[in-house]
Amino acid sequence: MQVDDPARGFSYRREGPLDMRMDRRRPRTAADVVAALSEAELEAALRDLADELRAAAVAAAIVAARARAPLLTTTDLARAVLAAHGLTLDAWKARQRREPDAPHPAARAFQALRILVNDELGGLDRLLAALPWCLRPGGRAGVLSFHSGEDRRVKHAFRAGLDAGLYDAVADEVVRASPREVASNPRAAPAKLRWARRAR
């Protein structure tokens, strides 16, 4: 599981190189993206790809931190994001001991960068365009999404396919993990499942 491997650079919990590439043949790492984007581009990515409520402050903190030294590790980036929230790494660790379930302030920034580095939305759009042609008549497909930007794309693609006669049924509502499943697998909490059935 690359997400849990510190050497792959996906986690704000453990130090590793700021990489985040699912496919290491991709040319740009997260460190490259952080170094190249303007403050306005960072703010837009944080807002649009991760629903970051403090996108402007986090983008400004990242730009200020990289002006002092390149952000090359996951800890470098986490520290910059924590600064936007008025926290040091030590202060965050102390708060985590008091509130073990508190979400990490850097979670959304890491999500936005991972999506950018791996062109996840572009890949999803290509999949959704090809999906009807991968199914036999009556065949079904299910898509799990993990944030609102992904889910909107799936919803709109399935609705457009229904309107065009490519699908004869699509999910009216998302299917979510039960509380029992989330208790045994916390990563299931944000997951939304939508399905579509190819027209016969």
Secondary structure, 3 states (H helix, E strand, C coil): CHHHCHHHCCCCCCCCECCCCCCCCCCCCHHHHHHHCCHHHHHHHHHHHHCCCCHHHHHHHHHHHHHHCCCCEHHHHHHHHHHHCCCCHHHHHHHHHHCCCCCCCCHHHHHHHHHHHCCHHHHHHHHHHHHHHHCCCCCEEEEEECCHHHHHHHHHHHHHHHHCCCEEEECCCCEECCHHHHHHCHHHCCCEEEEEEECC
